[in-house]
């Protein structure tokens, strides 16, 4: 009996460890940007005339590579299109990350987050993954508030959909005003129903 359950336990444990490791790295990247490189990244993005997501994707890929993720490829082709980042593609358990920008001046609003969710669902299917990551670069002075059922107190917020789990990591990049000058907090609520029922 033990010979039957031990391999299953080890398999599930490995899957959870890998997912937690990626969440840890993405949380570390969030802290790195928000504490140390936000101004530089925001200025680079603001002065660009095109390829906005590519700028942010390159920064995240470099970080993942520095943290030991082998071959964080940019936009490798799959059946559904091109995911922004696929890491450890040479293993049987690749990491699939989609990037979206929240920037109302460029009309990148909640619909971009919905689009990102649709894309990450398709890419996890393509790579036969049960976990996907949507990284949202918030270029506005707003708080993106995910309202995902009972899991709203967890970081990062997540949606369970079609026997898979999808994590939403927001990187706050706009630091043009100090906290003392911001005034009231502008909040953008994003519900699970909005994300899933397009």
Number of C-alpha atoms within 10 A of each C-alpha: 5 6 7 8 10 11 11 11 11 11 12 12 12 12 15 12 12 16 18 12 12 15 18 13 15 21 16 14 19 22 15 14 19 17 11 11 13 19 16 12 17 21 12 13 19 11 9 11 7 9 10 15 14 15 14 19 22 16 13 20 20 13 18 20 14 10 12 10 19 16 16 25 17 17 16 14 13 13 10 14 13 15 23 25 23 24 21 16 18 9 9 10 15 20 22 25 26 23 24 24 24 23 18 12 9 8 11 15 16 19 14 17 22 19 13 24 24 14 22 24 24 18 25 23 17 16 17 12 17 18 23 25 27 23 22 21 22 22 20 18 17 15 14 18 14 20 18 18 13 7 13 13 11 9 12 18 18 22 19 13 11 8 7 14 17 21 20 21 21 22 22 22 23 19 14 12 10 8 10 6 8 11 9 7 10 12 11 13 12 16 13 15 11 14 19 12 7 9
